[in-house]
Every structure is written in structure tokens, then in C-alpha cells.
Amino acid sequence: MSSEEIIKKQTRYILPGDTTGRHPIVFEKGKNAVLTDVNGKEYIDCHGGYSVTNVGYCHPRIVKSIQEQVAKIWHVSWDYYLIPTSLLAEKLAQITPGNLNRTMFVSSGAEAVENAVKLAKKYAFKKRGRGGAEIVALTGSFHGRTSYAMALTGQNKYKQGLSTYVHPGVIHAPAPYCYRCFYRLTYPECGLQCASYVENLIKYETTGDVAAFISEPIFGEGGIIVPPDEYLSVVVKIFKEHGALYIADEIQTGFGRTGKMFAVELFNVEPDIMAVAKGIASGLPIAATIVTDEVAEVFVSVDHCGTYGGNAIVCAGALENINVLLEEKLVEKSAQRGRVFMEGLGELAEKYPLIGDVRGRGLMLGVELVRDQKTKEPAKEEANNIRVNMAKKGVLVNVGGVYGNVIRLQPPLCITEEQIKTVLERLDDSLKALS
Ligand SMILES: Cc1ncc(COP(=O)(O)O)c(C=O)c1O
């Protein structure tokens, strides 16, 4: 079947069927950081399937572990026990920071976020005797597409016409988006006003019964927004003083993406609840909510169950995925290759006024394009143009951000320095063509 026929079928039979943002490319296979389409054309993948494929495509060890598990058992139910499920939960307790020891498995990031909120509210009820009336999230954030996860998401572009996404108990604090500061101040002279403001937010905008503060330690969909180093610890401290828990949404930042196993390690904070997905299994449908022993105490069987959570095949694959991450030192490689990438992007920023800002950690990098360095008018069409142009040249990048003008570079962590060099050259060519 030709690419055209496959694209026609997908457009006709899959919802949503519109092709906005979609390249007319049909992929057949992948190996490490390279994807191959049905016509045999190769692409260096800096898109990472929305920052998912951390160990790369089709690692032979993961393929083997899945194949072996498929031949043994796929699924029972939570009424019984499974080997890969318990081994994976133990591994997560070993690699997550602080006291995060108990895992609840689900199938998608949004579900992991929903359960994080549910746990925080139950904790407030059982430990503080109140219902935990509010959850505070950040403007510009993204937490998923289910009802509560969308309510937490601090961007209205995803919510148009959907009143189901309005939850009265969700309040948004200003994002630590220094390039477009809420207060039009500059770090560090700003004295971290966005962080200290949350004290007022709790005082004036909540009932005083905040169950939790949730944040992505580094924003993904919002445009690779990296907060100042001390931002998170200041904010989390304020919330803790008010009895609220900290939920880290590490769905995009986890498993080596930022050069640390988890991004909270960059900012010296210990979450009470962590939501993970994506890089946990480099593309198998598994996600998890991981909590401290203290938080775990508030949940009993009747409080949660999901039919597919902890499925044996995906748990076996996820476990081997983490083993590969650790043994092939991909977290360290993410930090080192991220520095190489960042240096090259910095050079491009000197050359092209279209680049307003370059930011990120590890292999979670963003290039914000603007039409004017002073007004910072977002260059959304230009970003899209670069995305299309680079795909033609055999490099896949993603575009995102609150204004749709951030080129997102989130390749598999096994990307080589040679491949990074090629990506930078293609980006240089694409920027030159636009200038
Ligand atoms: C930070 C963050 N949270 C939650 C989600 C939702 O995950 P899923 O699409 O698996 O539901 C995403 C997805 O992009 C994400 O980046």
C-alpha cells in the first residue's frame, strides 16, 4: 500500500481526521535515533514521539523482553499478582528520589495526573480532616487531556468550547517563564516575584485548604520553559507550610530526559507524588503515579483500580527499558550531549535574530522564534516552516509553546554527536532559507 493510500485511510477513519500539524510521512521502522519511512528515507528523530522514545527505537534487549513476556502471560487482574509488575514497582522505588516508594500503574499520563490529584485530595481528607478544596497549577502548563488534567492545564488553546474542562477548585499561579515574565521583570533582580506571589494567591484566592501544588519541573508542551534554579524549592516550601503536597508531573521530564533521572533532582525538591509516563517505557502504553509511604496510607483497594494498569507485557518492557537507561548510562549521555547541542544552538542564536531564546536541560531543548527581538512577537509560521523544511531534509523536530513558536528538540538519549551536528547543520540551512 502506498503512503498516499495509508494517509487517505487515516484521514478518513481516525478521529480527529484533520491533518493540522501532521507530516505526510508513513513510518515503517526505527532503530536507535533514526526512523525510516515506507519509501526507505531515513530521518534523525528529534521529536521523540512527543518526548517518549528515551532509549531509542527497538532496542534489542527491550524487544527480547517483550517477546518473552508475550509468550508467557499478558494480563490477569488486580485480584492476583504478576512478576514483571512487582519487579517494575520495586525498580521505580529504587530510582525515584526521596521517599517515593509506592506505585500505582495506569496506561496514560493523563490518568497518572488524575490519580495524583485523587490521592492528594484523599490525603487532605484523611490526614487533615478537610477535603482539599483547591489544587494550584501554573499558567502555560500541560497535564493531559482528561477532564481534570485539562482543567489543570494552564493554556486555553486546548479547551475551546469544552466546558467540561472547567473545575472550580483549580487555580493557576504565574509561570516562571523568564523570557516572557508575567511581571515584565528580569531575573535575578526580580527577586523571584512569581514564586513569592503564591503566598498571596493562597491567602486571597483559595479557601486556605489547598490539597496540592502541581507542576512540570520543566514545561514541555508550554515551550520548554526552565524555571530559575531556586524557583521550585521556594514555591514548594510555601505550599508545604500551608499543608499542601507537591505533585511533580515528570511525565515529559522523567527517565533521563533532562540529564538527571528525574528533573526534580535539578532543583533539589522532593515531591510527595510523582506522575510519570512516556520515557518509562520509550513508547509502550504505561504510566504511573508514585507516592511516598505516608501518602500511600490514605488509599485502600476500593479507592482505585484500572483494568489495564500493571499489564505484564508493558511492565516487562518498561523494566528492561530502565535497565538499559542505567547500564548504557543514557542519563549521563543526555546531560553531555545536551551541552553539545546547546552550544550549537547558542551559536545559531548569535547568527539569526529570528531566535529570541534558547533554553533547556539535557536533551529537552527549546528554540523560541520571534519576529522582533524587542517586541518578542511570536514567529509561529516561521517555526512551522522550519519544522516542515527540516523534515524534508531528514530531521524531525516538534513545534510547541504557548504561542506555537518554539522548536522543540527532544531526541532519543542515544543520539550521537555526529547526528547532533547534522541536526544543527539542517537547522542552520532552514534558518538561512527563512532569513
Ligand atoms: C507534562 C505532561 N503531563 C501529562 C501529559 C499527558 O500524557 P498522556 O498524553 O500520556 O495522557 C503530557 C503529554 O504530553 C505531558 O507532557
The ligand as an SDF file (V2000), in Angstrom:
LIG
                    3D

 16 16  0  0  0  0  0  0  0  0999 V2000
    3.7950   17.0610   31.2900 C   0  0  0  0  0  0  0  0  0  0  0  0
    2.7200   16.1930   30.7240 C   0  0  0  0  0  0  0  0  0  0  0  0
    1.7360   15.7560   31.5380 N   0  0  0  0  0  0  0  0  0  0  0  0
    0.7630   14.9500   31.0800 C   0  0  0  0  0  0  0  0  0  0  0  0
    0.7190   14.5650   29.7660 C   0  0  0  0  0  0  0  0  0  0  0  0
   -0.3850   13.6530   29.2800 C   0  0  0  0  0  0  0  0  0  0  0  0
    0.1180   12.3950   28.9600 O   0  0  0  0  0  0  0  0  0  0  0  0
   -0.7320   11.3830   28.0140 P   0  0  0  0  0  0  0  0  0  0  0  0
   -0.7500   12.0070   26.6540 O   0  0  0  0  0  0  0  0  0  0  0  0
    0.0210   10.0910   28.0660 O   0  0  0  0  0  0  0  0  0  0  0  0
   -2.0810   11.2820   28.6200 O   0  0  0  0  0  0  0  0  0  0  0  0
    1.7020   15.0190   28.8710 C   0  0  0  0  0  0  0  0  0  0  0  0
    1.6560   14.6490   27.4490 C   0  0  0  0  0  0  0  0  0  0  0  0
    2.2520   15.2550   26.5990 O   0  0  0  0  0  0  0  0  0  0  0  0
    2.7290   15.8520   29.3720 C   0  0  0  0  0  0  0  0  0  0  0  0
    3.6940   16.3230   28.5740 O   0  0  0  0  0  0  0  0  0  0  0  0
  1  2  1  0
  2  3  1  0
  2 15  2  0
  3  4  2  0
  4  5  1  0
  5  6  1  0
  5 12  2  0
  6  7  1  0
  7  8  1  0
  8  9  2  0
  8 10  1  0
  8 11  1  0
 12 13  1  0
 12 15  1  0
 13 14  2  0
 15 16  1  0
M  END
$$$$
